[in-house]
């Protein structure tokens, strides 16, 4: 099962990157596969494990904010594991020559 979640402290009492790092620590302490990206985090695992990470992430941010926004999207596909990596690899295997990402040091477009 894949899940993407975004958890945002609406009235944070601290620096946003530091709060992201605190949530990432919660995610890393789980046994789930995960990938942090610019707009959220993708998790792979069982539903109960995913929900536990979201719950613990919420608890962590509540230490710093009185209002938390959580967005959770779940792709529950029976009998499939390794989708976090496989979904990206399928596109890569097409060999289109189109890079899967582009980063610049300055953040300019």
Biopython code that builds the backbone (N, CA, C, O; Angstrom):
import numpy as np
from Bio.PDB.StructureBuilder import StructureBuilder

atoms = [
    (1, "UNK", "N", (0.847, -1.172, 0.000)),
    (1, "UNK", "CA", (0.000, 0.000, 0.000)),
    (1, "UNK", "C", (0.890, 1.231, 0.000)),
    (1, "UNK", "O", (1.853, 1.320, 0.762)),
    (2, "UNK", "N", (0.554, 2.176, -0.864)),
    (2, "UNK", "CA", (1.254, 3.454, -0.900)),
    (2, "UNK", "C", (0.364, 4.528, -0.289)),
    (2, "UNK", "O", (-0.858, 4.495, -0.431)),
    (3, "UNK", "N", (0.982, 5.460, 0.378)),
    (3, "UNK", "CA", (0.253, 6.599, 0.925)),
    (3, "UNK", "C", (1.119, 7.835, 0.760)),
    (3, "UNK", "O", (2.338, 7.790, 0.922)),
    (4, "UNK", "N", (0.473, 8.921, 0.439)),
    (4, "UNK", "CA", (1.166, 10.196, 0.415)),
    (4, "UNK", "C", (0.516, 11.075, 1.471)),
    (4, "UNK", "O", (-0.707, 11.204, 1.522)),
    (5, "UNK", "N", (1.344, 11.674, 2.310)),
    (5, "UNK", "CA", (0.748, 12.564, 3.293)),
    (5, "UNK", "C", (1.507, 13.871, 3.388)),
    (5, "UNK", "O", (2.726, 13.946, 3.238)),
    (6, "UNK", "N", (0.720, 14.885, 3.642)),
    (6, "UNK", "CA", (1.229, 16.216, 3.893)),
    (6, "UNK", "C", (0.649, 16.635, 5.232)),
    (6, "UNK", "O", (-0.556, 16.535, 5.464)),
    (7, "UNK", "N", (1.517, 17.100, 6.096)),
    (7, "UNK", "CA", (1.077, 17.546, 7.411)),
    (7, "UNK", "C", (1.672, 18.925, 7.640)),
    (7, "UNK", "O", (2.890, 19.105, 7.620)),
    (8, "UNK", "N", (0.801, 19.888, 7.857)),
    (8, "UNK", "CA", (1.220, 21.279, 7.886)),
    (8, "UNK", "C", (0.779, 21.953, 9.174)),
    (8, "UNK", "O", (-0.411, 21.974, 9.486)),
    (9, "UNK", "N", (1.727, 22.506, 9.925)),
    (9, "UNK", "CA", (1.347, 23.311, 11.090)),
    (9, "UNK", "C", (0.892, 24.686, 10.588)),
    (9, "UNK", "O", (1.675, 25.426, 9.995)),
    (10, "UNK", "N", (-0.356, 25.013, 10.827)),
    (10, "UNK", "CA", (-0.920, 26.251, 10.292)),
    (10, "UNK", "C", (-0.412, 27.475, 11.040)),
    (10, "UNK", "O", (-0.188, 28.520, 10.428)),
    (11, "UNK", "N", (-0.227, 27.368, 12.340)),
    (11, "UNK", "CA", (0.242, 28.501, 13.141)),
    (11, "UNK", "C", (1.506, 28.106, 13.906)),
    (11, "UNK", "O", (1.576, 28.240, 15.127)),
    (12, "UNK", "N", (2.475, 27.629, 13.183)),
    (12, "UNK", "CA", (3.682, 27.050, 13.786)),
    (12, "UNK", "C", (4.447, 28.057, 14.629)),
    (12, "UNK", "O", (4.549, 29.236, 14.293)),
    (13, "UNK", "N", (4.977, 27.555, 15.730)),
    (13, "UNK", "CA", (5.844, 28.331, 16.612)),
    (13, "UNK", "C", (7.274, 27.837, 16.411)),
    (13, "UNK", "O", (7.866, 27.255, 17.320)),
    (14, "UNK", "N", (7.814, 28.063, 15.252)),
    (14, "UNK", "CA", (9.162, 27.598, 14.944)),
    (14, "UNK", "C", (9.395, 27.661, 13.453)),
    (14, "UNK", "O", (8.492, 27.988, 12.682)),
    (15, "UNK", "N", (10.610, 27.346, 13.054)),
    (15, "UNK", "CA", (10.972, 27.371, 11.649)),
    (15, "UNK", "C", (10.409, 26.150, 10.942)),
    (15, "UNK", "O", (10.541, 25.027, 11.429)),
    (16, "UNK", "N", (9.782, 26.370, 9.797)),
    (16, "UNK", "CA", (9.147, 25.283, 9.067)),
    (16, "UNK", "C", (10.121, 24.151, 8.705)),
    (16, "UNK", "O", (9.778, 22.988, 8.912)),
    (17, "UNK", "N", (11.321, 24.437, 8.173)),
    (17, "UNK", "CA", (12.244, 23.333, 7.856)),
    (17, "UNK", "C", (12.584, 22.474, 9.078)),
    (17, "UNK", "O", (12.729, 21.258, 8.958)),
    (18, "UNK", "N", (12.711, 23.097, 10.243)),
    (18, "UNK", "CA", (13.007, 22.340, 11.457)),
    (18, "UNK", "C", (11.833, 21.432, 11.808)),
    (18, "UNK", "O", (12.042, 20.308, 12.266)),
    (19, "UNK", "N", (10.611, 21.896, 11.602)),
    (19, "UNK", "CA", (9.435, 21.081, 11.883)),
    (19, "UNK", "C", (9.327, 19.912, 10.903)),
    (19, "UNK", "O", (8.939, 18.805, 11.279)),
    (20, "UNK", "N", (9.678, 20.175, 9.643)),
    (20, "UNK", "CA", (9.712, 19.086, 8.663)),
    (20, "UNK", "C", (10.718, 18.030, 9.110)),
    (20, "UNK", "O", (10.446, 16.834, 9.008)),
    (21, "UNK", "N", (11.860, 18.456, 9.597)),
    (21, "UNK", "CA", (12.884, 17.525, 10.071)),
    (21, "UNK", "C", (12.380, 16.695, 11.255)),
    (21, "UNK", "O", (12.699, 15.511, 11.365)),
    (22, "UNK", "N", (11.603, 17.309, 12.126)),
    (22, "UNK", "CA", (11.046, 16.570, 13.269)),
    (22, "UNK", "C", (10.060, 15.498, 12.808)),
    (22, "UNK", "O", (10.057, 14.382, 13.327)),
    (23, "UNK", "N", (9.230, 15.844, 11.836)),
    (23, "UNK", "CA", (8.301, 14.842, 11.284)),
    (23, "UNK", "C", (9.084, 13.759, 10.556)),
    (23, "UNK", "O", (8.748, 12.579, 10.663)),
    (24, "UNK", "N", (10.111, 14.138, 9.826)),
    (24, "UNK", "CA", (10.922, 13.144, 9.115)),
    (24, "UNK", "C", (11.567, 12.166, 10.092)),
    (24, "UNK", "O", (11.717, 10.985, 9.777)),
    (25, "UNK", "N", (11.943, 12.640, 11.260)),
    (25, "UNK", "CA", (12.508, 11.756, 12.283)),
    (25, "UNK", "C", (11.476, 10.704, 12.701)),
    (25, "UNK", "O", (11.817, 9.536, 12.886)),
    (26, "UNK", "N", (10.224, 11.119, 12.846)),
    (26, "UNK", "CA", (9.146, 10.178, 13.181)),
    (26, "UNK", "C", (9.019, 9.129, 12.085)),
    (26, "UNK", "O", (8.911, 7.936, 12.369)),
    (27, "UNK", "N", (9.032, 9.573, 10.837)),
    (27, "UNK", "CA", (8.911, 8.654, 9.703)),
    (27, "UNK", "C", (10.104, 7.696, 9.668)),
    (27, "UNK", "O", (9.930, 6.491, 9.486)),
    (28, "UNK", "N", (11.300, 8.228, 9.841)),
    (28, "UNK", "CA", (12.512, 7.401, 9.784)),
    (28, "UNK", "C", (12.561, 6.384, 10.920)),
    (28, "UNK", "O", (13.148, 5.313, 10.767)),
    (29, "UNK", "N", (11.956, 6.706, 12.047)),
    (29, "UNK", "CA", (11.934, 5.774, 13.172)),
    (29, "UNK", "C", (10.980, 4.607, 12.947)),
    (29, "UNK", "O", (11.023, 3.625, 13.688)),
    (30, "UNK", "N", (10.122, 4.700, 11.939)),
    (30, "UNK", "CA", (9.223, 3.587, 11.609)),
    (30, "UNK", "C", (9.989, 2.581, 10.749)),
    (30, "UNK", "O", (11.137, 2.823, 10.375)),
    (31, "UNK", "N", (9.358, 1.468, 10.444)),
    (31, "UNK", "CA", (10.018, 0.490, 9.571)),
    (31, "UNK", "C", (9.561, 0.633, 8.122)),
    (31, "UNK", "O", (9.907, -0.191, 7.276)),
    (32, "UNK", "N", (8.784, 1.678, 7.836)),
    (32, "UNK", "CA", (8.234, 1.882, 6.501)),
    (32, "UNK", "C", (9.281, 2.390, 5.526)),
    (32, "UNK", "O", (10.212, 3.102, 5.901)),
    (33, "UNK", "N", (9.107, 2.008, 4.259)),
    (33, "UNK", "CA", (9.862, 2.665, 3.210)),
    (33, "UNK", "C", (9.223, 4.036, 3.016)),
    (33, "UNK", "O", (8.007, 4.177, 3.146)),
    (34, "UNK", "N", (10.032, 5.045, 2.707)),
    (34, "UNK", "CA", (9.485, 6.386, 2.537)),
    (34, "UNK", "C", (10.335, 7.189, 1.588)),
    (34, "UNK", "O", (11.496, 6.871, 1.334)),
    (35, "UNK", "N", (9.727, 8.243, 1.067)),
    (35, "UNK", "CA", (10.447, 9.197, 0.237)),
    (35, "UNK", "C", (9.900, 10.586, 0.527)),
    (35, "UNK", "O", (8.721, 10.859, 0.305)),
    (36, "UNK", "N", (10.756, 11.449, 1.019)),
    (36, "UNK", "CA", (10.404, 12.848, 1.243)),
    (36, "UNK", "C", (10.519, 13.573, -0.088)),
    (36, "UNK", "O", (11.479, 13.356, -0.827)),
    (37, "UNK", "N", (9.565, 14.423, -0.403)),
    (37, "UNK", "CA", (9.658, 15.271, -1.582)),
    (37, "UNK", "C", (9.169, 16.661, -1.227)),
    (37, "UNK", "O", (8.753, 16.899, -0.093)),
    (38, "UNK", "N", (9.210, 17.552, -2.144)),
    (38, "UNK", "CA", (8.968, 18.969, -1.854)),
    (38, "UNK", "C", (7.576, 19.261, -1.305)),
    (38, "UNK", "O", (7.400, 20.240, -0.580)),
    (39, "UNK", "N", (6.588, 18.438, -1.631)),
    (39, "UNK", "CA", (5.218, 18.732, -1.234)),
    (39, "UNK", "C", (4.635, 17.723, -0.256)),
    (39, "UNK", "O", (3.443, 17.779, 0.046)),
    (40, "UNK", "N", (5.450, 16.805, 0.243)),
    (40, "UNK", "CA", (4.942, 15.815, 1.177)),
    (40, "UNK", "C", (5.885, 14.632, 1.294)),
    (40, "UNK", "O", (7.071, 14.720, 0.978)),
    (41, "UNK", "N", (5.325, 13.523, 1.757)),
    (41, "UNK", "CA", (6.100, 12.299, 1.949)),
    (41, "UNK", "C", (5.274, 11.124, 1.459)),
    (41, "UNK", "O", (4.080, 11.032, 1.746)),
    (42, "UNK", "N", (5.911, 10.226, 0.719)),
    (42, "UNK", "CA", (5.265, 8.996, 0.284)),
    (42, "UNK", "C", (5.742, 7.878, 1.187)),
    (42, "UNK", "O", (6.936, 7.759, 1.465)),
    (43, "UNK", "N", (4.807, 7.059, 1.645)),
    (43, "UNK", "CA", (5.085, 5.928, 2.528)),
    (43, "UNK", "C", (4.638, 4.644, 1.851)),
    (43, "UNK", "O", (3.714, 4.653, 1.037)),
    (44, "UNK", "N", (5.294, 3.539, 2.186)),
    (44, "UNK", "CA", (4.827, 2.229, 1.737)),
    (44, "UNK", "C", (4.805, 1.289, 2.922)),
    (44, "UNK", "O", (5.784, 1.189, 3.661)),
    (45, "UNK", "N", (3.688, 0.597, 3.106)),
    (45, "UNK", "CA", (3.563, -0.355, 4.201)),
    (45, "UNK", "C", (2.120, -0.761, 4.401)),
    (45, "UNK", "O", (1.268, -0.543, 3.539)),
    (46, "UNK", "N", (1.861, -1.350, 5.544)),
    (46, "UNK", "CA", (0.511, -1.763, 5.896)),
    (46, "UNK", "C", (-0.271, -0.566, 6.432)),
    (46, "UNK", "O", (0.312, 0.378, 6.966)),
    (47, "UNK", "N", (-1.589, -0.613, 6.287)),
    (47, "UNK", "CA", (-2.448, 0.504, 6.680)),
    (47, "UNK", "C", (-2.220, 0.923, 8.127)),
    (47, "UNK", "O", (-2.071, 2.113, 8.403)),
    (48, "UNK", "N", (-2.191, -0.019, 9.046)),
    (48, "UNK", "CA", (-2.014, 0.323, 10.459)),
    (48, "UNK", "C", (-0.684, 1.028, 10.705)),
    (48, "UNK", "O", (-0.610, 1.960, 11.506)),
    (49, "UNK", "N", (0.366, 0.583, 10.017)),
    (49, "UNK", "CA", (1.674, 1.219, 10.180)),
    (49, "UNK", "C", (1.667, 2.639, 9.623)),
    (49, "UNK", "O", (2.231, 3.555, 10.222)),
    (50, "UNK", "N", (1.028, 2.810, 8.477)),
    (50, "UNK", "CA", (0.943, 4.136, 7.872)),
    (50, "UNK", "C", (0.175, 5.086, 8.781)),
    (50, "UNK", "O", (0.617, 6.206, 9.038)),
    (51, "UNK", "N", (-0.971, 4.635, 9.262)),
    (51, "UNK", "CA", (-1.782, 5.483, 10.129)),
    (51, "UNK", "C", (-1.062, 5.810, 11.436)),
    (51, "UNK", "O", (-1.227, 6.899, 11.986)),
    (52, "UNK", "N", (-0.266, 4.868, 11.928)),
    (52, "UNK", "CA", (0.512, 5.126, 13.148)),
    (52, "UNK", "C", (1.551, 6.220, 12.908)),
    (52, "UNK", "O", (1.747, 7.080, 13.767)),
    (53, "UNK", "N", (2.213, 6.200, 11.762)),
    (53, "UNK", "CA", (3.196, 7.244, 11.440)),
    (53, "UNK", "C", (2.506, 8.596, 11.317)),
    (53, "UNK", "O", (3.024, 9.602, 11.802)),
    (54, "UNK", "N", (1.347, 8.628, 10.675)),
    (54, "UNK", "CA", (0.607, 9.883, 10.553)),
    (54, "UNK", "C", (0.189, 10.380, 11.944)),
    (54, "UNK", "O", (0.299, 11.571, 12.233)),
    (55, "UNK", "N", (-0.289, 9.476, 12.800)),
    (55, "UNK", "CA", (-0.697, 9.844, 14.164)),
    (55, "UNK", "C", (0.487, 10.402, 14.952)),
    (55, "UNK", "O", (0.370, 11.443, 15.599)),
    (56, "UNK", "N", (1.628, 9.710, 14.896)),
    (56, "UNK", "CA", (2.807, 10.166, 15.631)),
    (56, "UNK", "C", (3.343, 11.488, 15.082)),
    (56, "UNK", "O", (3.836, 12.325, 15.839)),
    (57, "UNK", "N", (3.245, 11.672, 13.770)),
    (57, "UNK", "CA", (3.658, 12.938, 13.158)),
    (57, "UNK", "C", (2.762, 14.071, 13.643)),
    (57, "UNK", "O", (3.236, 15.171, 13.927)),
    (58, "UNK", "N", (1.483, 13.798, 13.734)),
    (58, "UNK", "CA", (0.524, 14.781, 14.254)),
    (58, "UNK", "C", (0.883, 15.157, 15.687)),
    (58, "UNK", "O", (0.916, 16.338, 16.032)),
    (59, "UNK", "N", (1.152, 14.158, 16.517)),
    (59, "UNK", "CA", (1.518, 14.425, 17.913)),
    (59, "UNK", "C", (2.776, 15.280, 18.002)),
    (59, "UNK", "O", (2.868, 16.174, 18.843)),
    (60, "UNK", "N", (3.736, 15.004, 17.139)),
    (60, "UNK", "CA", (4.978, 15.779, 17.160)),
    (60, "UNK", "C", (4.710, 17.242, 16.802)),
    (60, "UNK", "O", (5.216, 18.142, 17.472)),
    (61, "UNK", "N", (3.935, 17.483, 15.774)),
    (61, "UNK", "CA", (3.672, 18.869, 15.371)),
    (61, "UNK", "C", (2.779, 19.606, 16.347)),
    (61, "UNK", "O", (2.860, 20.831, 16.443)),
    (62, "UNK", "N", (1.931, 18.901, 17.072)),
    (62, "UNK", "CA", (1.067, 19.557, 18.069)),
    (62, "UNK", "C", (1.888, 20.196, 19.178)),
    (62, "UNK", "O", (1.393, 21.081, 19.877)),
    (63, "UNK", "N", (3.127, 19.768, 19.351)),
    (63, "UNK", "CA", (4.009, 20.406, 20.328)),
    (63, "UNK", "C", (4.375, 21.820, 19.904)),
    (63, "UNK", "O", (4.801, 22.635, 20.722)),
    (64, "UNK", "N", (4.202, 22.104, 18.599)),
    (64, "UNK", "CA", (4.662, 23.373, 18.041)),
    (64, "UNK", "C", (3.539, 24.200, 17.411)),
    (64, "UNK", "O", (3.775, 25.324, 16.968)),
    (65, "UNK", "N", (2.341, 23.662, 17.368)),
    (65, "UNK", "CA", (1.261, 24.343, 16.676)),
    (65, "UNK", "C", (-0.091, 23.963, 17.278)),
    (65, "UNK", "O", (-0.302, 22.824, 17.694)),
    (66, "UNK", "N", (-0.998, 24.934, 17.314)),
    (66, "UNK", "CA", (-2.343, 24.673, 17.817)),
    (66, "UNK", "C", (-3.300, 24.230, 16.724)),
    (66, "UNK", "O", (-4.440, 23.854, 17.000)),
    (67, "UNK", "N", (-2.834, 24.274, 15.481)),
    (67, "UNK", "CA", (-3.683, 23.886, 14.362)),
    (67, "UNK", "C", (-2.842, 23.140, 13.337)),
    (67, "UNK", "O", (-1.823, 23.649, 12.869)),
    (68, "UNK", "N", (-3.275, 21.921, 12.989)),
    (68, "UNK", "CA", (-2.543, 21.057, 12.066)),
    (68, "UNK", "C", (-3.469, 20.675, 10.914)),
    (68, "UNK", "O", (-4.613, 20.280, 11.137)),
    (69, "UNK", "N", (-2.979, 20.790, 9.701)),
    (69, "UNK", "CA", (-3.696, 20.342, 8.518)),
    (69, "UNK", "C", (-3.031, 19.060, 8.034)),
    (69, "UNK", "O", (-1.825, 19.044, 7.792)),
    (70, "UNK", "N", (-3.815, 17.971, 7.888)),
    (70, "UNK", "CA", (-3.284, 16.691, 7.411)),
    (70, "UNK", "C", (-4.026, 16.317, 6.133)),
    (70, "UNK", "O", (-5.256, 16.303, 6.093)),
    (71, "UNK", "N", (-3.261, 16.018, 5.100)),
    (71, "UNK", "CA", (-3.815, 15.505, 3.849)),
    (71, "UNK", "C", (-3.218, 14.118, 3.641)),
    (71, "UNK", "O", (-1.999, 13.947, 3.681)),
    (72, "UNK", "N", (-4.082, 13.127, 3.418)),
    (72, "UNK", "CA", (-3.634, 11.741, 3.290)),
    (72, "UNK", "C", (-4.318, 11.114, 2.087)),
    (72, "UNK", "O", (-5.542, 11.150, 1.963)),
    (73, "UNK", "N", (-3.524, 10.546, 1.216)),
    (73, "UNK", "CA", (-4.026, 9.867, 0.027)),
    (73, "UNK", "C", (-3.454, 8.455, 0.030)),
    (73, "UNK", "O", (-2.243, 8.280, 0.159)),
    (74, "UNK", "N", (-4.317, 7.440, -0.112)),
    (74, "UNK", "CA", (-3.883, 6.043, -0.014)),
    (74, "UNK", "C", (-4.221, 5.292, -1.290)),
    (74, "UNK", "O", (-5.332, 5.397, -1.810)),
    (75, "UNK", "N", (-3.251, 4.531, -1.792)),
    (75, "UNK", "CA", (-3.449, 3.624, -2.922)),
    (75, "UNK", "C", (-3.323, 2.206, -2.373)),
    (75, "UNK", "O", (-2.216, 1.714, -2.155)),
    (76, "UNK", "N", (-4.462, 1.554, -2.154)),
    (76, "UNK", "CA", (-4.505, 0.211, -1.570)),
    (76, "UNK", "C", (-4.658, -0.797, -2.701)),
    (76, "UNK", "O", (-5.745, -0.979, -3.248)),
    (77, "UNK", "N", (-3.553, -1.446, -3.040)),
    (77, "UNK", "CA", (-3.517, -2.388, -4.152)),
    (77, "UNK", "C", (-3.104, -3.744, -3.603)),
    (77, "UNK", "O", (-1.961, -3.920, -3.181)),
    (78, "UNK", "N", (-4.014, -4.694, -3.606)),
    (78, "UNK", "CA", (-3.774, -6.014, -3.008)),
    (78, "UNK", "C", (-2.578, -6.716, -3.623)),
    (78, "UNK", "O", (-2.379, -6.711, -4.837)),
    (79, "UNK", "N", (-1.787, -7.322, -2.744)),
    (79, "UNK", "CA", (-0.692, -8.181, -3.177)),
    (79, "UNK", "C", (0.490, -7.481, -3.797)),
    (79, "UNK", "O", (1.341, -8.145, -4.389)),
    (80, "UNK", "N", (0.581, -6.204, -3.692)),
    (80, "UNK", "CA", (1.696, -5.474, -4.295)),
    (80, "UNK", "C", (2.577, -4.882, -3.213)),
    (80, "UNK", "O", (2.112, -4.144, -2.345)),
    (81, "UNK", "N", (3.852, -5.214, -3.279)),
    (81, "UNK", "CA", (4.852, -4.598, -2.412)),
    (81, "UNK", "C", (5.953, -4.045, -3.295)),
    (81, "UNK", "O", (6.131, -4.502, -4.424)),
    (82, "UNK", "N", (6.682, -3.080, -2.803)),
    (82, "UNK", "CA", (7.778, -2.495, -3.569)),
    (82, "UNK", "C", (7.322, -1.480, -4.596)),
    (82, "UNK", "O", (8.089, -1.123, -5.490)),
    (83, "UNK", "N", (6.096, -1.011, -4.489)),
    (83, "UNK", "CA", (5.559, -0.063, -5.469)),
    (83, "UNK", "C", (6.230, 1.299, -5.400)),
    (83, "UNK", "O", (6.287, 2.009, -6.403)),
    (84, "UNK", "N", (6.737, 1.672, -4.240)),
    (84, "UNK", "CA", (7.395, 2.966, -4.100)),
    (84, "UNK", "C", (8.553, 3.075, -5.089)),
    (84, "UNK", "O", (8.742, 4.116, -5.717)),
    (85, "UNK", "N", (9.311, 2.020, -5.222)),
    (85, "UNK", "CA", (10.443, 2.002, -6.152)),
    (85, "UNK", "C", (9.983, 1.597, -7.546)),
    (85, "UNK", "O", (10.389, 2.202, -8.538)),
    (86, "UNK", "N", (9.141, 0.579, -7.620)),
    (86, "UNK", "CA", (8.730, 0.023, -8.910)),
    (86, "UNK", "C", (8.008, 1.052, -9.784)),
    (86, "UNK", "O", (8.231, 1.086, -10.994)),
    (87, "UNK", "N", (7.161, 1.879, -9.205)),
    (87, "UNK", "CA", (6.417, 2.845, -10.009)),
    (87, "UNK", "C", (7.364, 3.817, -10.718)),
    (87, "UNK", "O", (7.114, 4.203, -11.860)),
    (88, "UNK", "N", (8.428, 4.204, -10.058)),
    (88, "UNK", "CA", (9.417, 5.094, -10.670)),
    (88, "UNK", "C", (10.249, 4.337, -11.692)),
    (88, "UNK", "O", (10.549, 4.857, -12.767)),
    (89, "UNK", "N", (10.620, 3.111, -11.354)),
    (89, "UNK", "CA", (11.438, 2.302, -12.264)),
    (89, "UNK", "C", (10.707, 2.005, -13.573)),
    (89, "UNK", "O", (11.339, 1.952, -14.628)),
    (90, "UNK", "N", (9.402, 1.812, -13.526)),
    (90, "UNK", "CA", (8.641, 1.558, -14.755)),
    (90, "UNK", "C", (8.788, 2.712, -15.729)),
    (90, "UNK", "O", (8.954, 2.492, -16.929)),
    (91, "UNK", "N", (8.730, 3.926, -15.236)),
    (91, "UNK", "CA", (8.899, 5.088, -16.107)),
    (91, "UNK", "C", (10.337, 5.152, -16.611)),
    (91, "UNK", "O", (10.573, 5.432, -17.786)),
    (92, "UNK", "N", (11.283, 4.897, -15.741)),
    (92, "UNK", "CA", (12.701, 4.934, -16.126)),
    (92, "UNK", "C", (13.000, 3.900, -17.209)),
    (92, "UNK", "O", (13.771, 4.169, -18.130)),
    (93, "UNK", "N", (12.393, 2.719, -17.100)),
    (93, "UNK", "CA", (12.640, 1.631, -18.062)),
    (93, "UNK", "C", (12.118, 1.946, -19.456)),
    (93, "UNK", "O", (12.542, 1.311, -20.421)),
    (94, "UNK", "N", (11.218, 2.900, -19.587)),
    (94, "UNK", "CA", (10.723, 3.275, -20.909)),
    (94, "UNK", "C", (11.829, 3.846, -21.781)),
    (94, "UNK", "O", (11.741, 3.833, -23.009)),
    (95, "UNK", "N", (12.867, 4.345, -21.131)),
    (95, "UNK", "CA", (14.018, 4.845, -21.875)),
    (95, "UNK", "C", (13.705, 6.035, -22.772)),
    (95, "UNK", "O", (14.242, 6.141, -23.874)),
    (96, "UNK", "N", (12.854, 6.913, -22.313)),
    (96, "UNK", "CA", (12.478, 8.074, -23.125)),
    (96, "UNK", "C", (13.579, 9.121, -23.212)),
    (96, "UNK", "O", (13.542, 10.002, -24.071)),
    (97, "UNK", "N", (14.560, 9.020, -22.317)),
    (97, "UNK", "CA", (15.613, 10.023, -22.281)),
    (97, "UNK", "C", (15.219, 11.277, -21.521)),
    (97, "UNK", "O", (16.008, 12.216, -21.411)),
    (98, "UNK", "N", (14.007, 11.294, -20.999)),
    (98, "UNK", "CA", (13.533, 12.441, -20.226)),
    (98, "UNK", "C", (13.903, 12.213, -18.766)),
    (98, "UNK", "O", (13.512, 11.200, -18.185)),
    (99, "UNK", "N", (14.651, 13.138, -18.159)),
    (99, "UNK", "CA", (15.045, 12.949, -16.760)),
    (99, "UNK", "C", (13.829, 12.944, -15.836)),
    (99, "UNK", "O", (12.837, 13.622, -16.102)),
    (100, "UNK", "N", (13.912, 12.181, -14.760)),
    (100, "UNK", "CA", (12.823, 12.092, -13.806)),
    (100, "UNK", "C", (12.791, 13.266, -12.841)),
    (100, "UNK", "O", (11.801, 13.468, -12.138)),
    (101, "UNK", "N", (13.846, 14.025, -12.803)),
    (101, "UNK", "CA", (13.873, 15.207, -11.964)),
    (101, "UNK", "C", (14.876, 16.205, -12.509)),
    (101, "UNK", "O", (15.758, 15.859, -13.296)),
    (102, "UNK", "N", (14.729, 17.444, -12.082)),
    (102, "UNK", "CA", (15.674, 18.500, -12.436)),
    (102, "UNK", "C", (15.808, 19.391, -11.215)),
    (102, "UNK", "O", (14.816, 19.890, -10.683)),
    (103, "UNK", "N", (17.032, 19.585, -10.782)),
    (103, "UNK", "CA", (17.295, 20.436, -9.637)),
    (103, "UNK", "C", (18.323, 21.479, -10.031)),
    (103, "UNK", "O", (19.247, 21.196, -10.793)),
    (104, "UNK", "N", (18.160, 22.686, -9.510)),
    (104, "UNK", "CA", (19.163, 23.718, -9.687)),
    (104, "UNK", "C", (19.590, 24.187, -8.314)),
    (104, "UNK", "O", (18.785, 24.219, -7.383)),
    (105, "UNK", "N", (20.828, 24.543, -8.189)),
    (105, "UNK", "CA", (21.351, 24.976, -6.890)),
    (105, "UNK", "C", (20.696, 26.269, -6.416)),
    (105, "UNK", "O", (20.562, 26.488, -5.211)),
    (106, "UNK", "N", (20.294, 27.114, -7.332)),
    (106, "UNK", "CA", (19.736, 28.413, -6.958)),
    (106, "UNK", "C", (18.225, 28.374, -6.818)),
    (106, "UNK", "O", (17.632, 29.295, -6.255)),
    (107, "UNK", "N", (17.601, 27.335, -7.315)),
    (107, "UNK", "CA", (16.152, 27.258, -7.265)),
    (107, "UNK", "C", (15.483, 28.070, -8.365)),
    (107, "UNK", "O", (14.267, 28.259, -8.345)),
    (108, "UNK", "N", (16.276, 28.556, -9.334)),
    (108, "UNK", "CA", (15.713, 29.338, -10.434)),
    (108, "UNK", "C", (15.063, 28.416, -11.452)),
    (108, "UNK", "O", (15.447, 27.255, -11.595)),
    (109, "UNK", "N", (14.079, 28.945, -12.153)),
    (109, "UNK", "CA", (13.355, 28.162, -13.176)),
    (109, "UNK", "C", (13.838, 28.463, -14.563)),
    (109, "UNK", "O", (13.335, 27.891, -15.530)),
]
sb = StructureBuilder()
sb.init_structure("model")
sb.init_model(0)
sb.init_chain("A")
sb.init_seg("    ")
for serial, (resi, resn, name, xyz) in enumerate(atoms, 1):
    if name == "N":
        sb.init_residue(resn, " ", resi, " ")
    sb.init_atom(name, np.array(xyz, "f"), 0.0, 1.0, " ", f" {name:<3s}", serial, name[0])
structure = sb.get_structure()
